[in-house]
Amino acid sequence: MPIVARDIPVFREVAGGSAFYFTGEAPGDLASSLKTWLGLYHERRHPGTDQLHWLTWQESAEQIKKFLFRENILCRQLLVDVSELVQKDAKSGIQRVVRSILSEWLNHPPAGYRVEPVYATEDQEYRYARRFTHRFLNSPDETLPDEPVACAQGDIFFGLDFQPHVVFAQRTFYQALRRQGVRVQFAVYDLLSVMLPQHFPAWATDEFARWLEVVAESDGAVCISRTVANELACWLKENESTRHASLKIDWFHLGADVEHSVPTTGLPDDAKQVLDQLNARLSFLIISTLEPRKGHHQVLEAFEQLWQSGMDVNLVIVGKQGWLVEQMVKKIRLHPELDRRLFWLDGISDEYLEKVYAASTCLIAASEGEGFGLFLIEAARHGLPIIARDLPVFREVAGNHAFYYNGSEPQSLANALWRWIELYRQGEAPKSEGMPRLTWEQSAGQLLKAVLE
């Protein structure tokens, strides 16, 4: 059938040279064009439609499918699990890592990916954390729905946060993702509860072991140090039946610039008084949740020996109460030196911690096991000297920029403290300023490279 069409771009696009076109808005314009077309028609010189290209609905649907697939490939999803942070900021080392990495990824998403924070509970499916994300980026919008996650081939799921009970409960979800062509990977912060079970409640060790089973059947594990990566490889070798053949193990290092970690703020009323007391004498700082493996018992008894021998120094403990330390907590709260030369700063903000770092003389890393030791590089950023237990992971992070000691008895640490103080007064104690360290931007980049490769 011949076509007479108004001369507009879309008709030209569809009909090309297979239509007779007219212009003008008045009825006479169309009448004149029709008269011309009729003359051409009677002479068999009017444009024919036999060369007009058209699609079947099947072909049209195929075009749409190809377009949608291409768009999906060009902007895939990087689903970032923040199930703990959505509920609360526990102000732990892991939560600082989660805040810092998430901030960098949201503000500098990888090319071809849309970063989507997600969360789940033990009995609720994964959802997009839209409301949380807007609050996190300081643009709250409570009207946004947290819809169920929808995935496609080529997406990536990365378990950045740490909620082992949720991960185990969502095990079938991860398996379904992998069948869809979604890569599933997890951050591994340490293996301490299965390597040092005597320092953890039995339920925590069992829960962590179940979490490791889920990690082992995923596509990848990215550890926060080379030491943890080696420990994970050894654990998997000993538990080979649970490991998926495609599991890739990688590692990265953490950042140190607190100002880019979405820091918490706020100072208590007595902050100035405490800081003045710390500045008044040599102050030794230990930063970690009170747990059996962290070495608080050894540190406190070593300082009691120093105080008894006449050494006038401060011990500053920063960290909240953990598990299996009830007697230790009772001893601190009833200690005669509390708030005189012994200070326990429980659950303080990053803003206050920065000031405590600045007022302290030396950091003590007495833990019997760590995944990284974020406090080491934070201390180095402040130029704070470090006394550290001689652990492989501390050697990996601090190298020759720390003073190391061995032994689990209070006397061994007390001797190390006497020796360090002597070296410090002579200007010969190891300095932390030259310790290699990353910004959170660099750390997030390292992690992203491991996740995407």
KOLZAMI-81243 format. One record per residue: residue in one letter; y, x, z of N, C-alpha, C in turn. Coordinates in steps of 0.05 Angstrom, whole numbers, padded with zeros to 5 digits, always signed. Example, Ala and Ser with C-alpha at 12.3 -4.5 7.8 and 13.67 -1.06 7.14 Angstrom:
! residues 2
a-00114+00264+00156-00090+00246+00156-00066+00264+00156s-00045+00257+00142-00021+00273+00143+00001+00258+00157
***
This chain:
! residues 453
m-00024+00017+00000+00000+00000+00000+00025+00018+00000p+00044+00013-00019+00069+00029-00019+00085+00024+00006i+00102+00043+00012+00118+00042+00036+00148+00046+00030v+00165+00028+00040+00194+00032+00040+00202+00036+00069a+00215+00058+00076+00220+00065+00104+00248+00075+00108r+00259+00069+00131+00286+00080+00138+00283+00111+00140d+00303+00125+00131+00302+00154+00131+00308+00166+00158i+00288+00166+00175+00291+00178+00202+00269+00200+00205p+00274+00220+00222+00256+00243+00224+00226+00236+00229v+00221+00217+00247+00193+00211+00253+00178+00200+00230f+00192+00182+00213+00179+00172+00189+00174+00194+00169r+00193+00212+00166+00189+00235+00148+00165+00252+00157e+00163+00255+00185+00140+00271+00196+00114+00258+00189v+00112+00232+00191+00087+00218+00187+00081+00213+00157a+00101+00204+00142+00095+00196+00114+00102+00217+00094g+00118+00236+00101+00125+00257+00082+00136+00247+00056g+00124+00256+00034+00133+00247+00007+00118+00222-00002s+00105+00208+00015+00089+00185+00007+00104+00159+00012a+00130+00160+00017+00146+00135+00022+00172+00137+00007f+00184+00113+00002+00211+00112-00009+00230+00107+00014y+00250+00124+00017+00267+00123+00040+00295+00111+00033f+00306+00096+00052+00333+00085+00049+00350+00092+00073t+00376+00092+00069+00395+00097+00090+00415+00074+00091g+00432+00075+00112+00453+00055+00115+00445+00034+00135e+00465+00020+00147+00461+00001+00168+00465-00028+00158a+00480-00032+00135+00487-00059+00126+00464-00071+00110p+00461-00097+00110+00440-00110+00094+00442-00103+00064g+00467-00099+00054+00470-00091+00027+00458-00064+00020d+00459-00046+00040+00447-00019+00036+00417-00022+00031l+00403-00039+00047+00375-00043+00043+00369-00057+00017a+00386-00078+00010+00382-00093-00015+00384-00074-00039s+00404-00056-00039+00408-00038-00061+00384-00019-00064s+00374-00009-00041+00350+00009-00041+00326-00006-00051l+00322-00031-00043+00298-00046-00052+00300-00051-00082k+00325-00056-00093+00328-00060-00122+00319-00034-00137t+00327-00011-00126+00320+00014-00138+00289+00018-00137w+00278+00012-00113+00249+00015-00110+00233-00003-00129l+00243-00028-00133+00229-00047-00151+00229-00036-00180g+00252-00024-00188+00253-00012-00215+00232+00010-00218l+00230+00026-00197+00210+00048-00198+00182+00037-00198y+00178+00015-00182+00152+00003-00180+00142-00008-00207h+00160-00022-00221+00153-00033-00247+00146-00011-00267e+00159+00012-00264+00154+00034-00282+00131+00052-00272r+00118+00044-00250+00097+00059-00238+00106+00088-00230r+00131+00089-00222+00142+00116-00213+00149+00116-00183h+00141+00095-00168+00147+00094-00140+00128+00113-00125p+00136+00123-00101+00119+00141-00085+00093+00126-00078g+00071+00139-00082+00045+00128-00074+00036+00138-00047t+00017+00124-00036+00007+00131-00009-00021+00144-00009d-00031+00148-00034-00058+00159-00035-00060+00187-00024q-00038+00202-00022-00038+00229-00011-00029+00230+00018l-00023+00207+00030-00014+00206+00058-00037+00214+00076h-00033+00235+00093-00054+00244+00112-00053+00227+00137w-00076+00218+00146-00077+00202+00171-00102+00210+00186l-00103+00203+00212-00125+00210+00229-00141+00185+00237t-00166+00189+00242-00182+00168+00255-00175+00169+00285w-00182+00148+00299-00178+00149+00328-00194+00171+00342q-00217+00177+00331-00233+00198+00341-00219+00225+00338e-00207+00229+00314-00193+00254+00309-00169+00256+00327s-00155+00234+00331-00132+00234+00348-00140+00241+00377a-00162+00229+00386-00171+00235+00413-00178+00265+00416e-00190+00276+00395-00197+00305+00396-00172+00322+00399q-00151+00314+00384-00126+00329+00386-00115+00328+00415i-00115+00305+00426-00106+00302+00454-00123+00319+00473k-00149+00318+00469-00166+00333+00487-00160+00363+00485k-00157+00373+00460-00151+00401+00456-00124+00409+00470f-00104+00391+00467-00078+00396+00479-00081+00397+00510l-00094+00377+00521-00097+00377+00550-00113+00401+00560f-00133+00409+00546-00149+00432+00554-00132+00458+00553r-00116+00460+00531-00098+00483+00528-00078+00484+00551e-00066+00461+00558-00047+00460+00579-00060+00467+00606n-00084+00458+00610-00098+00465+00635-00104+00494+00637i-00112+00507+00615-00117+00535+00616-00092+00551+00621l-00069+00541+00609-00044+00556+00612-00033+00553+00641c-00040+00532+00655-00030+00528+00682-00052+00518+00700r-00070+00536+00708-00092+00529+00725-00082+00528+00754q-00099+00518+00771-00092+00516+00800-00104+00540+00816l-00087+00550+00834-00097+00568+00854-00095+00553+00880l-00118+00542+00889-00119+00525+00913-00122+00543+00937v-00103+00541+00955-00102+00559+00979-00107+00543+01004d-00129+00548+01017-00136+00533+01041-00119+00542+01065v-00104+00522+01076-00087+00527+01099-00093+00507+01121s-00119+00501+01124-00127+00479+01142-00118+00482+01171e-00117+00507+01181-00108+00511+01208-00078+00509+01210l-00064+00522+01192-00034+00523+01193-00022+00495+01189v-00035+00478+01174-00025+00450+01170-00024+00436+01197q-00044+00441+01214-00045+00428+01240-00026+00440+01260k-00026+00467+01262-00009+00481+01281-00008+00510+01274d+00014+00523+01282+00016+00552+01279+00006+00564+01305a-00018+00576+01305-00030+00587+01329-00016+00613+01338k+00003+00623+01322+00018+00648+01328-00001+00671+01333s-00023+00671+01319-00042+00693+01320-00037+00712+01297g-00051+00735+01297-00048+00754+01275-00057+00741+01249i-00078+00725+01249-00087+00712+01225-00066+00693+01214q-00053+00678+01232-00033+00659+01224-00009+00673+01212r-00002+00697+01222+00020+00712+01210+00012+00720+01182v-00012+00728+01178-00021+00735+01151-00020+00711+01132v-00030+00688+01142-00030+00664+01125-00001+00656+01117r+00017+00656+01137+00045+00649+01131+00057+00669+01110s+00052+00694+01114+00064+00715+01097+00054+00713+01069i+00028+00712+01066+00016+00711+01039+00023+00685+01025l+00022+00663+01039+00029+00637+01027+00058+00637+01017s+00076+00647+01033+00104+00648+01025+00108+00664+01000e+00095+00687+00998+00098+00704+00974+00086+00690+00950w+00063+00678+00953+00050+00665+00930+00065+00640+00920l+00076+00625+00939+00092+00601+00932+00118+00609+00917n+00130+00630+00927+00156+00638+00915+00152+00655+00890h+00129+00668+00887+00123+00684+00864+00095+00678+00854p+00091+00654+00843+00064+00647+00834+00055+00664+00810p+00029+00669+00808+00019+00685+00786+00022+00671+00760a+00026+00686+00739+00029+00674+00712+00005+00657+00705g+00010+00633+00695-00012+00616+00687-00025+00600+00709y-00015+00602+00734-00027+00587+00756-00005+00572+00771r-00013+00549+00782+00003+00534+00801-00009+00536+00828v+00006+00547+00847-00004+00551+00874-00003+00525+00889e-00026+00516+00899-00028+00490+00913-00041+00493+00940p-00026+00493+00962-00038+00493+00989-00055+00468+00992v-00078+00471+01005-00096+00448+01009-00107+00450+01038y-00118+00428+01047-00129+00428+01074-00151+00407+01076a-00168+00410+01096-00190+00391+01102-00195+00392+01132t-00211+00373+01141-00221+00373+01168-00252+00371+01166e-00265+00370+01189-00294+00369+01188-00304+00343+01175d-00289+00322+01177-00298+00296+01166-00279+00284+01145q-00260+00300+01135-00242+00291+01114-00242+00310+01091e-00243+00300+01067-00244+00316+01043-00218+00332+01040y-00220+00353+01023-00196+00369+01017-00174+00352+01004r-00150+00357+01013-00126+00344+01001-00105+00364+00995y-00087+00357+00977-00064+00374+00972-00045+00372+00996a-00035+00395+01006-00017+00395+01029+00012+00393+01020r+00018+00372+01007+00045+00369+00995+00067+00367+01016r+00063+00350+01036+00084+00347+01056+00088+00373+01072f+00065+00386+01079+00067+00411+01093+00082+00432+01076t+00075+00433+01051+00087+00454+01033+00117+00450+01032h+00126+00426+01030+00155+00421+01028+00169+00429+01055r+00155+00423+01077+00167+00432+01103+00167+00463+01104f+00146+00475+01095+00143+00504+01096+00165+00517+01079l+00173+00504+01057+00194+00515+01040+00222+00504+01047n+00223+00492+01071+00249+00482+01081+00261+00461+01063s+00244+00444+01051+00254+00421+01036+00236+00398+01042p+00236+00388+01067+00217+00368+01075+00220+00342+01059d+00197+00331+01052+00196+00305+01038+00171+00291+01048e+00174+00274+01067+00151+00260+01079+00140+00237+01062t+00154+00232+01040+00145+00210+01023+00123+00218+01004l+00119+00245+01001+00099+00254+00982+00071+00249+00993p+00053+00239+00976+00026+00234+00986+00009+00259+00985d-00008+00263+01005-00028+00285+01005-00053+00274+00991e-00053+00276+00965-00075+00264+00950-00100+00281+00951p-00123+00270+00946-00148+00286+00944-00146+00306+00922v-00158+00330+00927-00157+00352+00908-00173+00344+00883a-00162+00350+00860-00175+00347+00834-00176+00374+00820c-00200+00383+00813-00204+00410+00802-00214+00409+00774a-00211+00431+00760-00221+00433+00733-00231+00462+00729q-00247+00465+00708-00257+00492+00702-00235+00512+00699g-00238+00535+00711-00217+00555+00709-00199+00557+00734d-00200+00536+00751-00185+00537+00776-00198+00557+00796i-00183+00564+00816-00193+00582+00837-00187+00570+00864f-00207+00570+00882-00204+00562+00909-00205+00587+00927f-00185+00591+00944-00185+00614+00961-00181+00606+00990g-00200+00612+01007-00199+00606+01035-00183+00626+01050l-00157+00623+01051-00139+00642+01064-00139+00638+01094d-00139+00613+01103-00138+00607+01132-00167+00610+01143f-00168+00609+01169-00194+00613+01183-00200+00590+01201q-00217+00572+01192-00227+00550+01209-00257+00547+01203p-00274+00563+01216-00302+00565+01209-00317+00538+01210h-00310+00521+01230-00324+00496+01232-00318+00478+01208v-00293+00479+01198-00286+00463+01175-00300+00473+01150v-00301+00500+01147-00314+00512+01123-00343+00504+01122f-00357+00506+01145-00385+00499+01145-00389+00469+01138a-00371+00452+01149-00373+00424+01143-00368+00417+01114q-00353+00434+01100-00346+00429+01072-00363+00445+01053r-00386+00454+01062-00403+00471+01046-00411+00459+01019t-00418+00434+01020-00426+00421+00994-00402+00418+00975f-00378+00416+00986-00354+00414+00969-00351+00440+00953y-00354+00463+00966-00352+00489+00952-00373+00491+00931q-00397+00482+00937-00419+00484+00918-00413+00466+00893a-00401+00443+00898-00393+00425+00876-00371+00438+00859l-00352+00452+00872-00331+00466+00858-00343+00487+00839r-00362+00502+00849-00374+00523+00833-00389+00512+00809r-00402+00488+00812-00415+00476+00790-00395+00466+00769q-00370+00460+00777-00349+00452+00759-00337+00476+00744g-00344+00500+00752-00331+00523+00740-00307+00533+00755v-00304+00525+00780-00283+00535+00797-00293+00558+00814r-00278+00580+00814-00286+00603+00830-00278+00599+00859v-00297+00604+00877-00292+00600+00906-00293+00627+00920q-00272+00634+00934-00270+00659+00948-00258+00655+00976f-00263+00675+00993-00253+00673+01021-00241+00699+01030a-00220+00697+01047-00210+00721+01061-00228+00726+01085v-00234+00751+01089-00251+00759+01112-00234+00777+01130y-00228+00768+01154-00211+00783+01172-00226+00803+01190d-00250+00797+01197-00267+00816+01212-00295+00803+01215l-00313+00819+01226-00340+00810+01231-00347+00814+01261l-00327+00814+01277-00330+00822+01305-00349+00805+01321s-00348+00779+01316-00364+00761+01334-00394+00764+01328v-00402+00775+01305-00430+00780+01300-00437+00810+01304m-00417+00827+01305-00422+00855+01310-00419+00862+01339l-00402+00847+01354-00399+00852+01382-00403+00825+01397p-00426+00813+01394-00430+00786+01406-00426+00784+01436q-00429+00807+01450-00426+00807+01479-00398+00801+01488h-00379+00803+01469-00351+00798+01476-00341+00770+01467f-00360+00753+01458-00352+00727+01449-00370+00706+01461p-00360+00681+01464-00377+00659+01473-00399+00655+01452a-00422+00646+01461-00445+00642+01443-00438+00622+01421w-00423+00601+01427-00416+00582+01407-00399+00594+01385a-00381+00613+01392-00364+00626+01372-00380+00644+01354t-00400+00658+01365-00417+00675+01348-00434+00658+01329d-00445+00636+01339-00461+00619+01322-00444+00606+01300e-00421+00597+01307-00403+00585+01288-00394+00605+01266f-00389+00629+01274-00381+00650+01255-00404+00657+01236a-00428+00658+01247-00452+00664+01230-00455+00642+01209r-00451+00617+01216-00453+00595+01197-00431+00598+01176w-00407+00606+01184-00385+00610+01165-00392+00633+01146l-00404+00654+01156-00412+00676+01139-00433+00667+01118e-00450+00649+01125-00470+00639+01106-00456+00626+01083v-00435+00610+01088-00420+00597+01067-00406+00618+01049v-00393+00638+01062-00380+00659+01047-00400+00674+01030a-00424+00679+01040-00444+00694+01025-00453+00680+01000e-00451+00654+00999-00460+00640+00975-00437+00632+00957s-00413+00644+00962-00390+00639+00945-00388+00660+00923d-00365+00661+00909-00362+00680+00887-00349+00706+00896g-00334+00705+00919-00321+00730+00927-00311+00729+00956a-00309+00753+00967-00298+00757+00994-00278+00780+00992v-00253+00775+01001-00233+00795+01001-00226+00802+01030c-00232+00826+01038-00230+00835+01066-00203+00848+01070i-00193+00848+01096-00167+00859+01101-00167+00889+01106s-00189+00902+01102-00191+00931+01103-00216+00940+01089r-00217+00966+01082-00241+00978+01070-00263+00978+01091t-00256+00982+01117-00276+00982+01138-00290+00955+01140v-00275+00933+01139-00288+00907+01141-00305+00902+01116a-00295+00911+01093-00311+00907+01068-00338+00922+01071n-00338+00946+01082-00363+00960+01086-00381+00946+01106e-00369+00936+01128-00384+00921+01148-00397+00896+01136l-00382+00882+01119-00392+00858+01107-00415+00865+01088a-00413+00886+01073-00434+00894+01055-00460+00900+01071c-00457+00914+01093-00480+00920+01110-00492+00895+01121w-00476+00876+01131-00486+00851+01142-00502+00836+01121l-00490+00835+01096-00504+00820+01075-00530+00833+01067k-00531+00860+01068-00556+00874+01062-00577+00866+01083e-00569+00864+01108-00588+00857+01129-00596+00827+01127n-00579+00811+01113-00585+00782+01111-00586+00775+01081e-00600+00790+01066-00600+00789+01037-00607+00761+01026s-00624+00746+01041-00633+00720+01030-00610+00701+01027t-00588+00705+01042-00566+00686+01041-00545+00693+01020r-00546+00716+01008-00525+00725+00991-00529+00715+00962h-00507+00705+00951-00508+00696+00923-00505+00721+00905a-00519+00721+00883-00520+00745+00866-00493+00753+00855s-00475+00733+00852-00449+00739+00839-00428+00746+00859l-00434+00747+00885-00414+00752+00906-00401+00779+00902k-00374+00779+00899-00359+00804+00896-00344+00810+00922i-00346+00835+00932-00331+00842+00956-00309+00861+00949d-00285+00854+00958-00261+00871+00953-00245+00873+00979w-00223+00888+00979-00207+00891+01003-00178+00895+00995f-00160+00891+01015-00131+00896+01012-00121+00903+01039h-00095+00912+01040-00083+00918+01066-00060+00899+01071l-00053+00896+01096-00033+00876+01105-00005+00889+01104g+00015+00871+01104+00043+00879+01103+00054+00883+01131a+00079+00893+01132+00090+00899+01159+00118+00889+01163d+00132+00879+01142+00159+00870+01145+00160+00842+01156v+00165+00840+01182+00164+00814+01196+00184+00795+01184e+00207+00804+01175+00227+00786+01165+00217+00770+01140h+00196+00780+01127+00185+00766+01104+00158+00753+01111s+00153+00748+01136+00128+00735+01144+00133+00707+01154v+00155+00695+01147+00164+00669+01158+00162+00670+01188p+00178+00688+01201+00175+00693+01230+00183+00669+01247t+00170+00667+01270+00178+00647+01290+00202+00658+01306t+00218+00640+01317+00242+00648+01330+00243+00635+01358g+00263+00645+01374+00267+00635+01401+00264+00656+01422l+00282+00656+01442+00281+00676+01464+00280+00660+01490p+00264+00669+01510+00264+00656+01536+00290+00663+01551d+00295+00649+01572+00320+00653+01588+00321+00681+01601d+00297+00692+01607+00297+00718+01621+00294+00742+01602a+00297+00737+01576+00292+00758+01556+00309+00783+01561k+00335+00779+01566+00352+00803+01570+00344+00819+01595q+00337+00805+01617+00328+00818+01641+00303+00835+01636v+00284+00823+01622+00259+00837+01616+00264+00861+01598l+00280+00858+01577+00285+00880+01559+00300+00903+01573d+00318+00896+01592+00332+00917+01607+00312+00932+01624q+00292+00919+01635+00272+00933+01651+00254+00951+01634l+00248+00942+01609+00232+00958+01591+00248+00983+01583n+00273+00980+01579+00290+01003+01571+00294+01023+01593a+00289+01014+01618+00296+01031+01641+00276+01054+01646r+00252+01052+01635+00232+01073+01639+00213+01073+01615l+00195+01092+01613+00175+01093+01592+00159+01067+01593s+00157+01053+01570+00143+01027+01569+00121+01028+01548f+00097+01022+01556+00074+01023+01539+00066+00994+01532l+00063+00989+01507+00059+00962+01496+00031+00958+01486i+00018+00935+01494-00008+00928+01482-00004+00899+01472i-00011+00895+01446-00006+00869+01433-00033+00858+01423s-00042+00836+01436-00066+00823+01427-00072+00800+01446t-00086+00780+01436-00097+00759+01453-00115+00772+01474l-00114+00761+01498-00131+00772+01519-00160+00763+01514e-00176+00782+01506-00204+00778+01501-00219+00803+01511p-00245+00800+01517-00260+00823+01529-00259+00848+01511r-00260+00845+01484-00261+00868+01466-00235+00882+01463k-00213+00871+01473-00186+00882+01468-00179+00905+01486g-00195+00909+01507-00191+00933+01524-00170+00929+01546h-00161+00905+01552-00141+00901+01572-00150+00911+01600h-00175+00907+01606-00185+00915+01632-00183+00945+01635q-00191+00960+01615-00189+00989+01616-00160+00998+01618v-00143+00986+01603-00115+00993+01602-00102+00989+01630l-00106+00965+01641-00093+00959+01667-00103+00978+01689e-00129+00983+01690-00139+01001+01710-00129+01030+01706a-00126+01038+01681-00115+01065+01676-00086+01066+01686f-00071+01045+01682-00043+01045+01691-00041+01044+01722e-00061+01031+01734-00061+01030+01763-00065+01059+01774q-00081+01075+01760-00085+01103+01767-00058+01118+01764l-00044+01113+01742-00018+01126+01738+00002+01119+01759w+00003+01093+01766+00022+01084+01786+00015+01096+01814q-00011+01097+01820-00019+01108+01846-00013+01138+01848s-00012+01152+01825-00007+01180+01825+00023+01186+01824g+00040+01165+01823+00069+01169+01824+00082+01167+01796m+00068+01161+01775+00079+01159+01749+00094+01132+01746d+00120+01133+01741+00137+01109+01740+00139+01100+01711v+00121+01083+01703+00120+01074+01675+00114+01044+01675n+00121+01031+01652+00116+01002+01649+00092+00998+01631l+00077+00976+01637+00056+00966+01619+00065+00938+01611v+00066+00934+01585+00075+00908+01574+00052+00896+01557i+00042+00873+01566+00021+00859+01552+00033+00835+01537v+00029+00835+01511+00039+00812+01494+00015+00799+01482g+00011+00773+01489-00012+00758+01478-00019+00735+01496k-00031+00715+01484-00040+00692+01499-00068+00696+01510q-00075+00678+01529-00102+00680+01541-00123+00670+01521g-00145+00686+01518-00167+00679+01501-00190+00670+01518w-00214+00679+01511-00238+00670+01524-00251+00692+01542l-00266+00683+01561-00282+00701+01579-00264+00722+01593v-00239+00714+01600-00221+00733+01614-00209+00721+01638e-00222+00701+01650-00210+00686+01672-00204+00705+01695q-00222+00723+01702-00218+00742+01724-00195+00761+01718m-00194+00770+01692-00172+00788+01684-00145+00774+01687v-00144+00749+01678-00118+00734+01679-00110+00730+01709k-00129+00724+01726-00124+00720+01754-00113+00746+01766k-00125+00769+01758-00116+00794+01769-00087+00800+01760i-00080+00794+01735-00053+00800+01725-00033+00782+01740r-00039+00756+01743-00020+00738+01755-00016+00744+01785l-00035+00756+01798-00032+00762+01826-00025+00792+01831h-00021+00807+01810-00017+00835+01813+00010+00842+01826p+00010+00860+01845+00035+00867+01859+00056+00879+01840e+00048+00890+01817+00068+00902+01799+00078+00882+01778l+00068+00857+01779+00076+00837+01759+00106+00833+01760d+00119+00834+01737+00148+00831+01733+00164+00854+01746r+00150+00875+01754+00164+00899+01764+00158+00922+01744r+00133+00929+01742+00125+00949+01722+00102+00939+01704l+00093+00915+01710+00073+00901+01694+00084+00875+01683f+00084+00872+01657+00095+00848+01644+00075+00835+01626w+00072+00809+01629+00055+00793+01611+00072+00773+01596l+00076+00778+01571+00092+00760+01554+00073+00743+01537d+00070+00718+01546+00049+00701+01535+00060+00683+01512g+00049+00686+01488+00057+00669+01465+00086+00671+01457i+00097+00695+01456+00125+00698+01450+00130+00696+01419s+00154+00691+01411+00161+00688+01383+00163+00715+01370d+00163+00715+01343+00166+00740+01328+00193+00752+01334e+00213+00736+01337+00240+00746+01343+00240+00762+01369y+00227+00751+01390+00226+00765+01416+00209+00790+01413l+00187+00788+01399+00169+00811+01395+00184+00835+01382e+00201+00829+01363+00216+00850+01350+00233+00865+01371k+00245+00850+01389+00262+00863+01410+00245+00879+01430v+00221+00869+01435+00202+00883+01453+00194+00909+01441y+00187+00909+01415+00180+00933+01401+00203+00954+01404a+00227+00944+01399+00250+00962+01400+00255+00974+01428a+00247+00960+01449+00252+00969+01476+00229+00986+01487s+00207+00987+01472+00183+01001+01482+00182+01030+01473t+00166+01046+01487+00163+01074+01481+00139+01081+01464c+00117+01066+01468+00092+01073+01455+00074+01048+01454l+00059+01046+01432+00039+01024+01429+00012+01035+01437i-00004+01019+01452-00031+01026+01458-00050+01007+01443a-00068+01018+01426-00088+01002+01412-00115+01008+01424a-00122+00992+01444-00146+00997+01460-00170+00981+01452s-00168+00965+01431-00189+00946+01423-00215+00961+01416e-00237+00949+01422-00263+00961+01415-00272+00953+01387g-00256+00936+01374-00262+00928+01346-00239+00912+01335e-00231+00918+01310-00210+00903+01296-00217+00901+01267g-00205+00882+01254-00207+00880+01225-00187+00897+01210f-00164+00901+01223-00143+00917+01211-00126+00931+01232g-00113+00915+01248-00095+00926+01268-00066+00925+01258l-00057+00900+01254-00030+00895+01243-00009+00908+01261f-00014+00909+01287+00005+00920+01306+00010+00949+01300l-00009+00963+01288-00005+00992+01282+00018+00996+01262i+00017+00981+01240+00038+00985+01220+00065+00972+01229e+00063+00951+01246+00088+00940+01256+00101+00961+01275a+00085+00974+01291+00095+00995+01309+00107+01018+01292a+00094+01026+01271+00104+01047+01254+00130+01039+01241r+00133+01014+01234+00159+01005+01222+00182+01009+01242h+00175+01007+01268+00196+01011+01289+00197+01041+01297g+00181+01058+01285+00181+01086+01293+00169+01090+01321l+00152+01071+01329+00140+01072+01356+00114+01089+01355p+00112+01110+01372+00087+01126+01372+00063+01108+01380i+00039+01118+01374+00015+01101+01378-00007+01118+01392i-00019+01106+01413-00043+01116+01425-00065+01096+01418a-00086+01105+01404-00107+01087+01393-00135+01096+01400r-00152+01077+01406-00180+01083+01408-00190+01094+01381d-00208+01113+01382-00217+01126+01357-00237+01108+01342l-00227+01089+01328-00243+01070+01312-00239+01077+01282p-00260+01072+01265-00257+01077+01236-00234+01061+01224v-00230+01036+01232-00209+01020+01220-00181+01031+01228f-00178+01041+01253-00153+01052+01261-00147+01078+01246r-00168+01094+01241-00165+01118+01225-00157+01111+01196e-00169+01089+01186-00162+01081+01159-00133+01073+01156v-00122+01059+01176-00095+01049+01175-00075+01070+01183a-00080+01084+01206-00060+01102+01217-00063+01131+01209g-00087+01139+01201-00091+01167+01193-00084+01186+01215n-00068+01207+01209-00060+01227+01228-00035+01219+01243h-00026+01194+01241-00001+01186+01252-00005+01172+01279a-00027+01177+01293-00032+01166+01319-00046+01186+01336f-00045+01183+01363-00059+01199+01382-00084+01183+01390y-00108+01195+01385-00133+01181+01389-00147+01189+01415y-00161+01170+01426-00177+01176+01450-00204+01163+01448n-00223+01172+01463-00250+01161+01464-00257+01153+01493g-00277+01138+01496-00287+01130+01523-00278+01102+01531s-00295+01089+01546-00289+01062+01555-00282+01060+01584e-00283+01082+01599-00276+01082+01627-00245+01085+01631p-00234+01073+01651-00205+01075+01656-00196+01104+01658q-00213+01121+01670-00205+01149+01673-00200+01163+01646s-00217+01157+01626-00214+01169+01600-00187+01162+01588l-00178+01137+01590-00152+01129+01580-00130+01141+01597a-00134+01141+01623-00113+01153+01641-00108+01182+01633n-00129+01197+01628-00126+01225+01620-00112+01227+01594a-00118+01209+01575-00105+01209+01549-00075+01203+01552l-00069+01184+01570-00041+01177+01575-00025+01201+01587w-00037+01215+01606-00024+01239+01618-00019+01259+01596r-00039+01264+01579-00036+01284+01558-00015+01275+01538w-00015+01250+01530+00005+01240+01511+00033+01242+01522i+00037+01235+01547+00064+01236+01559+00074+01265+01559e+00056+01284+01565+00063+01312+01564+00072+01320+01536l+00056+01312+01516+00063+01318+01488+00090+01305+01480y+00093+01280+01489+00117+01265+01482+00142+01279+01493r+00141+01288+01518+00164+01301+01531+00170+01328+01518q+00149+01340+01505+00154+01365+01491+00161+01361+01462g+00162+01335+01453+00168+01329+01426+00145+01334+01407e+00120+01335+01417+00097+01343+01400+00077+01320+01396a+00083+01297+01407+00065+01274+01403+00065+01266+01373p+00042+01257+01363+00041+01248+01334+00062+01226+01329k+00075+01228+01307+00096+01208+01300+00084+01188+01280s+00093+01163+01283+00083+01142+01265+00100+01137+01241e+00124+01149+01240+00142+01142+01218+00131+01146+01190g+00114+01166+01186+00104+01171+01160+00079+01156+01152m+00070+01137+01169+00046+01122+01164+00049+01105+01139p+00031+01107+01120+00033+01090+01096+00031+01060+01104r+00049+01044+01093+00048+01015+01099+00060+01000+01076l+00052+00975+01074+00061+00957+01053+00080+00937+01063t+00096+00926+01044+00112+00902+01050+00093+00878+01045w+00101+00855+01054+00084+00831+01049+00083+00825+01020e+00104+00831+01005+00104+00827+00976+00082+00844+00963q+00080+00869+00972+00060+00887+00961+00032+00879+00970s+00029+00870+00995+00004+00861+01005-00006+00837+00990a+00012+00817+00986+00005+00793+00972-00003+00799+00943g+00010+00819+00932+00003+00828+00904-00024+00840+00903q-00031+00857+00923-00058+00869+00924-00079+00847+00926l-00074+00828+00944-00093+00806+00948-00096+00789+00923l-00074+00783+00910-00074+00766+00886-00090+00780+00864k-00086+00806+00861-00101+00820+00841-00131+00818+00846a-00139+00821+00871-00168+00819+00878-00179+00791+00873v-00162+00771+00879-00171+00743+00875-00174+00735+00846l-00155+00745+00829-00155+00737+00801-00174+00752+00784e-00181+00777+00792-00199+00793+00775-00228+00784+00776
***
